[in-house]
Amino acid sequence: MRTPMSDLEAFYDGEMGTLVAHIVAEKLRQAWGEAKGLRVAGFGHAAPFLSPFTAAERLVSLVPQGMGVRAGGDVPSCLVADHHWPLPDASIDRLVLIHGLEEVSGPRRLMREAWRVLADDGLLIVAAANRRGPWSLVETSPFAAGRPYSRRQLDRLLGDCLFQPTAHATALHFPPVASSALLRLAKTWERLGSSVEGLGWFFLPNLAGLNLVEARKSTAVPIRGSKAEVFRPGILAPNPAAGMRAHGRDAGYQARDKRNSAASDRRFANSPLPGGKARGASEPERP
């Protein structure tokens, strides 16, 4: 079950939601600029974050059916199934997933569909709630819905689904408290969090509200563990151990067949013929 569009719009129309959209959109702008001449799409509730890409050749927001969509808006939107998008293969240059991964029933199938529509040199940014961050614990936040992800979990999911992670970032370092005084300090929190992030998270835990991972479409690593997988190594390749087992079984079958054949020959030789003589018995020579 997905968060309804009415709840998401109520959050992003408020003071905190407006600030969140501005901060995340700025992260996307730093990554891809204005995406001039590129085909850009978002999946989930991506419309509030696609404002930097005004120079894109094409811009569309793909909204899951269970979420709903409101007509109008600055970004063209359409309802789609989670795992079946009305887009041709390799038709998108840049793809953003936000409020789209956490509540999906099949994450690998979703990533497979994202892989399908991306161009060969396409880039993907996945923005998912951080499982260690406070934003995934406060029910008034839309990032508390569904399953949050750590950075390592996102990297593993992308790697298993034919994507190569190329960059990481975090956002929403300020607490999810609807206080005007705290919100005025939010940008300072973000600058401080970005500075700490630049030093690495080896000694400090990642307590940001949002993990962002940029990944490039790849064909070098096969998808695993999904119904959409094709030609996984090992399916068609010969297995030496299996070959030895098959050879052992064949040898056993041959020995058994020889024993059965010999026993059948003996029974056949000893069975009487019409007239009382045994099969194979030699008749005495006549004078």
Contacts in CASP RR format, 6 or more apart in sequence:
PFRMAT RR
TARGET T0000
AUTHOR 0000-0000-0000
METHOD contacts of the structure
MODEL  1
MRTPMSDLEAFYDGEMGTLVAHIVAEKLRQAWGEAKGLRVAGFGHAAPFL
SPFTAAERLVSLVPQGMGVRAGGDVPSCLVADHHWPLPDASIDRLVLIHG
LEEVSGPRRLMREAWRVLADDGLLIVAAANRRGPWSLVETSPFAAGRPYS
RRQLDRLLGDCLFQPTAHATALHFPPVASSALLRLAKTWERLGSSVEGLG
WFFLPNLAGLNLVEARKSTAVPIRGSKAEVFRPGILAPNPAAGMRAHGRD
AGYQARDKRNSAASDRRFANSPLPGGKARGASEPERP
1 66 0 8 1.000
1 103 0 8 1.000
2 64 0 8 1.000
2 66 0 8 1.000
2 67 0 8 1.000
2 103 0 8 1.000
2 145 0 8 1.000
3 67 0 8 1.000
3 99 0 8 1.000
3 103 0 8 1.000
3 142 0 8 1.000
3 145 0 8 1.000
4 66 0 8 1.000
4 67 0 8 1.000
4 68 0 8 1.000
5 45 0 8 1.000
5 63 0 8 1.000
5 67 0 8 1.000
5 68 0 8 1.000
5 69 0 8 1.000
5 70 0 8 1.000
7 142 0 8 1.000
8 45 0 8 1.000
8 67 0 8 1.000
8 99 0 8 1.000
8 142 0 8 1.000
9 70 0 8 1.000
11 17 0 8 1.000
11 140 0 8 1.000
11 141 0 8 1.000
11 142 0 8 1.000
12 18 0 8 1.000
12 20 0 8 1.000
12 21 0 8 1.000
12 45 0 8 1.000
12 48 0 8 1.000
15 178 0 8 1.000
15 180 0 8 1.000
15 183 0 8 1.000
16 176 0 8 1.000
16 178 0 8 1.000
16 183 0 8 1.000
19 183 0 8 1.000
19 186 0 8 1.000
20 172 0 8 1.000
21 48 0 8 1.000
21 49 0 8 1.000
23 171 0 8 1.000
23 172 0 8 1.000
23 186 0 8 1.000
23 187 0 8 1.000
23 190 0 8 1.000
24 49 0 8 1.000
24 98 0 8 1.000
24 127 0 8 1.000
24 171 0 8 1.000
24 172 0 8 1.000
24 210 0 8 1.000
24 212 0 8 1.000
25 48 0 8 1.000
25 49 0 8 1.000
25 50 0 8 1.000
25 51 0 8 1.000
25 52 0 8 1.000
26 52 0 8 1.000
27 169 0 8 1.000
27 171 0 8 1.000
27 212 0 8 1.000
28 49 0 8 1.000
28 50 0 8 1.000
28 52 0 8 1.000
28 53 0 8 1.000
28 96 0 8 1.000
28 125 0 8 1.000
29 52 0 8 1.000
31 125 0 8 1.000
31 167 0 8 1.000
31 169 0 8 1.000
31 214 0 8 1.000
32 38 0 8 1.000
32 52 0 8 1.000
32 53 0 8 1.000
32 94 0 8 1.000
32 123 0 8 1.000
32 125 0 8 1.000
33 52 0 8 1.000
33 53 0 8 1.000
34 52 0 8 1.000
34 53 0 8 1.000
34 54 0 8 1.000
34 55 0 8 1.000
34 56 0 8 1.000
35 52 0 8 1.000
35 53 0 8 1.000
35 55 0 8 1.000
35 56 0 8 1.000
35 93 0 8 1.000
35 94 0 8 1.000
36 55 0 8 1.000
36 56 0 8 1.000
37 55 0 8 1.000
37 56 0 8 1.000
37 57 0 8 1.000
38 53 0 8 1.000
38 56 0 8 1.000
38 57 0 8 1.000
38 93 0 8 1.000
38 94 0 8 1.000
39 56 0 8 1.000
39 57 0 8 1.000
39 58 0 8 1.000
39 91 0 8 1.000
39 92 0 8 1.000
39 93 0 8 1.000
39 94 0 8 1.000
39 119 0 8 1.000
40 50 0 8 1.000
40 53 0 8 1.000
40 56 0 8 1.000
40 58 0 8 1.000
40 59 0 8 1.000
40 60 0 8 1.000
40 92 0 8 1.000
40 93 0 8 1.000
40 94 0 8 1.000
40 95 0 8 1.000
40 96 0 8 1.000
41 58 0 8 1.000
41 59 0 8 1.000
41 60 0 8 1.000
41 61 0 8 1.000
41 62 0 8 1.000
41 87 0 8 1.000
41 92 0 8 1.000
41 94 0 8 1.000
41 95 0 8 1.000
41 96 0 8 1.000
41 117 0 8 1.000
42 50 0 8 1.000
42 60 0 8 1.000
42 61 0 8 1.000
42 62 0 8 1.000
42 95 0 8 1.000
42 96 0 8 1.000
42 97 0 8 1.000
42 98 0 8 1.000
43 61 0 8 1.000
43 62 0 8 1.000
43 64 0 8 1.000
43 80 0 8 1.000
43 85 0 8 1.000
43 95 0 8 1.000
43 96 0 8 1.000
43 97 0 8 1.000
43 98 0 8 1.000
43 100 0 8 1.000
43 110 0 8 1.000
43 114 0 8 1.000
44 61 0 8 1.000
44 62 0 8 1.000
44 63 0 8 1.000
44 64 0 8 1.000
44 67 0 8 1.000
44 97 0 8 1.000
44 98 0 8 1.000
44 99 0 8 1.000
44 100 0 8 1.000
45 63 0 8 1.000
45 67 0 8 1.000
45 98 0 8 1.000
45 99 0 8 1.000
45 100 0 8 1.000
45 142 0 8 1.000
46 61 0 8 1.000
46 62 0 8 1.000
46 75 0 8 1.000
46 96 0 8 1.000
46 97 0 8 1.000
46 98 0 8 1.000
46 99 0 8 1.000
47 61 0 8 1.000
47 73 0 8 1.000
47 74 0 8 1.000
47 75 0 8 1.000
47 77 0 8 1.000
49 96 0 8 1.000
49 98 0 8 1.000
49 127 0 8 1.000
50 59 0 8 1.000
50 61 0 8 1.000
50 75 0 8 1.000
50 96 0 8 1.000
51 74 0 8 1.000
53 59 0 8 1.000
53 94 0 8 1.000
56 94 0 8 1.000
59 75 0 8 1.000
59 76 0 8 1.000
60 75 0 8 1.000
60 76 0 8 1.000
60 77 0 8 1.000
60 78 0 8 1.000
61 75 0 8 1.000
61 76 0 8 1.000
61 77 0 8 1.000
61 78 0 8 1.000
62 77 0 8 1.000
62 78 0 8 1.000
62 80 0 8 1.000
62 85 0 8 1.000
62 87 0 8 1.000
63 69 0 8 1.000
63 77 0 8 1.000
63 78 0 8 1.000
63 79 0 8 1.000
63 80 0 8 1.000
64 79 0 8 1.000
64 80 0 8 1.000
64 81 0 8 1.000
64 82 0 8 1.000
64 100 0 8 1.000
64 103 0 8 1.000
64 104 0 8 1.000
65 79 0 8 1.000
65 80 0 8 1.000
65 81 0 8 1.000
65 82 0 8 1.000
67 99 0 8 1.000
68 79 0 8 1.000
69 77 0 8 1.000
69 78 0 8 1.000
69 79 0 8 1.000
78 86 0 8 1.000
80 86 0 8 1.000
82 104 0 8 1.000
82 105 0 8 1.000
82 106 0 8 1.000
82 109 0 8 1.000
82 110 0 8 1.000
82 113 0 8 1.000
83 106 0 8 1.000
83 109 0 8 1.000
83 110 0 8 1.000
83 112 0 8 1.000
83 113 0 8 1.000
84 113 0 8 1.000
85 113 0 8 1.000
85 117 0 8 1.000
87 117 0 8 1.000
88 117 0 8 1.000
89 116 0 8 1.000
89 117 0 8 1.000
90 116 0 8 1.000
90 117 0 8 1.000
90 118 0 8 1.000
90 119 0 8 1.000
90 120 0 8 1.000
91 117 0 8 1.000
91 119 0 8 1.000
92 117 0 8 1.000
92 118 0 8 1.000
92 119 0 8 1.000
92 122 0 8 1.000
93 118 0 8 1.000
93 119 0 8 1.000
93 121 0 8 1.000
93 122 0 8 1.000
93 123 0 8 1.000
94 122 0 8 1.000
94 123 0 8 1.000
94 124 0 8 1.000
94 125 0 8 1.000
95 114 0 8 1.000
95 117 0 8 1.000
95 118 0 8 1.000
95 122 0 8 1.000
95 123 0 8 1.000
95 124 0 8 1.000
95 125 0 8 1.000
96 124 0 8 1.000
96 125 0 8 1.000
96 127 0 8 1.000
97 110 0 8 1.000
97 114 0 8 1.000
97 124 0 8 1.000
97 125 0 8 1.000
97 126 0 8 1.000
97 127 0 8 1.000
97 128 0 8 1.000
98 127 0 8 1.000
98 128 0 8 1.000
99 142 0 8 1.000
100 110 0 8 1.000
101 107 0 8 1.000
101 110 0 8 1.000
101 126 0 8 1.000
101 128 0 8 1.000
101 149 0 8 1.000
102 128 0 8 1.000
102 129 0 8 1.000
102 143 0 8 1.000
102 145 0 8 1.000
102 146 0 8 1.000
102 147 0 8 1.000
102 148 0 8 1.000
102 149 0 8 1.000
103 145 0 8 1.000
103 146 0 8 1.000
103 147 0 8 1.000
104 110 0 8 1.000
107 157 0 8 1.000
108 157 0 8 1.000
108 160 0 8 1.000
108 161 0 8 1.000
108 223 0 8 1.000
108 225 0 8 1.000
108 226 0 8 1.000
108 228 0 8 1.000
109 226 0 8 1.000
109 227 0 8 1.000
109 228 0 8 1.000
111 157 0 8 1.000
111 158 0 8 1.000
111 161 0 8 1.000
111 162 0 8 1.000
111 163 0 8 1.000
112 161 0 8 1.000
112 162 0 8 1.000
112 223 0 8 1.000
112 226 0 8 1.000
112 228 0 8 1.000
114 124 0 8 1.000
115 161 0 8 1.000
115 162 0 8 1.000
115 163 0 8 1.000
115 217 0 8 1.000
115 223 0 8 1.000
118 124 0 8 1.000
118 217 0 8 1.000
119 217 0 8 1.000
120 217 0 8 1.000
121 216 0 8 1.000
121 217 0 8 1.000
122 216 0 8 1.000
122 217 0 8 1.000
123 166 0 8 1.000
123 214 0 8 1.000
123 215 0 8 1.000
123 216 0 8 1.000
123 217 0 8 1.000
124 158 0 8 1.000
124 163 0 8 1.000
124 214 0 8 1.000
124 215 0 8 1.000
124 216 0 8 1.000
124 217 0 8 1.000
125 212 0 8 1.000
125 213 0 8 1.000
125 214 0 8 1.000
125 215 0 8 1.000
126 154 0 8 1.000
126 158 0 8 1.000
126 212 0 8 1.000
126 213 0 8 1.000
126 215 0 8 1.000
127 171 0 8 1.000
127 210 0 8 1.000
127 211 0 8 1.000
127 212 0 8 1.000
128 148 0 8 1.000
128 149 0 8 1.000
128 154 0 8 1.000
128 210 0 8 1.000
128 211 0 8 1.000
129 135 0 8 1.000
129 136 0 8 1.000
129 143 0 8 1.000
129 144 0 8 1.000
129 146 0 8 1.000
129 148 0 8 1.000
129 149 0 8 1.000
129 209 0 8 1.000
129 210 0 8 1.000
129 211 0 8 1.000
130 136 0 8 1.000
130 148 0 8 1.000
130 149 0 8 1.000
130 150 0 8 1.000
130 151 0 8 1.000
130 170 0 8 1.000
130 206 0 8 1.000
130 207 0 8 1.000
130 208 0 8 1.000
130 209 0 8 1.000
130 210 0 8 1.000
130 211 0 8 1.000
131 148 0 8 1.000
131 149 0 8 1.000
131 150 0 8 1.000
131 153 0 8 1.000
132 150 0 8 1.000
132 205 0 8 1.000
132 206 0 8 1.000
132 207 0 8 1.000
133 148 0 8 1.000
133 206 0 8 1.000
133 207 0 8 1.000
133 208 0 8 1.000
133 209 0 8 1.000
134 175 0 8 1.000
134 176 0 8 1.000
134 207 0 8 1.000
134 209 0 8 1.000
135 141 0 8 1.000
135 143 0 8 1.000
135 144 0 8 1.000
135 172 0 8 1.000
135 176 0 8 1.000
135 209 0 8 1.000
135 210 0 8 1.000
136 143 0 8 1.000
136 144 0 8 1.000
136 148 0 8 1.000
136 209 0 8 1.000
137 144 0 8 1.000
138 144 0 8 1.000
138 176 0 8 1.000
140 176 0 8 1.000
140 178 0 8 1.000
141 176 0 8 1.000
143 172 0 8 1.000
143 209 0 8 1.000
143 210 0 8 1.000
149 157 0 8 1.000
149 211 0 8 1.000
150 206 0 8 1.000
150 211 0 8 1.000
151 168 0 8 1.000
151 206 0 8 1.000
151 211 0 8 1.000
151 213 0 8 1.000
154 165 0 8 1.000
154 211 0 8 1.000
154 213 0 8 1.000
155 165 0 8 1.000
155 213 0 8 1.000
158 164 0 8 1.000
158 165 0 8 1.000
158 213 0 8 1.000
158 215 0 8 1.000
159 165 0 8 1.000
159 215 0 8 1.000
159 221 0 8 1.000
160 221 0 8 1.000
160 223 0 8 1.000
160 224 0 8 1.000
160 225 0 8 1.000
160 226 0 8 1.000
161 223 0 8 1.000
161 226 0 8 1.000
162 217 0 8 1.000
162 218 0 8 1.000
162 219 0 8 1.000
162 221 0 8 1.000
162 222 0 8 1.000
162 223 0 8 1.000
163 215 0 8 1.000
163 216 0 8 1.000
163 217 0 8 1.000
163 218 0 8 1.000
164 215 0 8 1.000
164 216 0 8 1.000
164 217 0 8 1.000
164 218 0 8 1.000
164 220 0 8 1.000
164 221 0 8 1.000
165 213 0 8 1.000
165 214 0 8 1.000
165 215 0 8 1.000
166 214 0 8 1.000
166 215 0 8 1.000
166 216 0 8 1.000
167 213 0 8 1.000
167 214 0 8 1.000
168 211 0 8 1.000
168 212 0 8 1.000
168 213 0 8 1.000
168 214 0 8 1.000
169 197 0 8 1.000
169 212 0 8 1.000
169 214 0 8 1.000
170 193 0 8 1.000
170 194 0 8 1.000
170 197 0 8 1.000
170 206 0 8 1.000
170 208 0 8 1.000
170 209 0 8 1.000
170 210 0 8 1.000
170 211 0 8 1.000
170 212 0 8 1.000
171 190 0 8 1.000
171 208 0 8 1.000
171 209 0 8 1.000
171 210 0 8 1.000
171 212 0 8 1.000
172 190 0 8 1.000
172 208 0 8 1.000
172 209 0 8 1.000
172 210 0 8 1.000
173 189 0 8 1.000
173 190 0 8 1.000
173 192 0 8 1.000
173 193 0 8 1.000
173 194 0 8 1.000
173 207 0 8 1.000
173 208 0 8 1.000
173 209 0 8 1.000
174 182 0 8 1.000
174 183 0 8 1.000
174 185 0 8 1.000
174 186 0 8 1.000
174 189 0 8 1.000
174 190 0 8 1.000
175 182 0 8 1.000
193 208 0 8 1.000
196 204 0 8 1.000
197 208 0 8 1.000
222 229 0 8 1.000
222 230 0 8 1.000
222 231 0 8 1.000
222 232 0 8 1.000
222 233 0 8 1.000
223 229 0 8 1.000
223 230 0 8 1.000
223 232 0 8 1.000
224 232 0 8 1.000
268 279 0 8 1.000
269 278 0 8 1.000
269 279 0 8 1.000
269 280 0 8 1.000
270 278 0 8 1.000
270 279 0 8 1.000
271 278 0 8 1.000
271 279 0 8 1.000
272 278 0 8 1.000
272 279 0 8 1.000
273 279 0 8 1.000
277 283 0 8 1.000
END
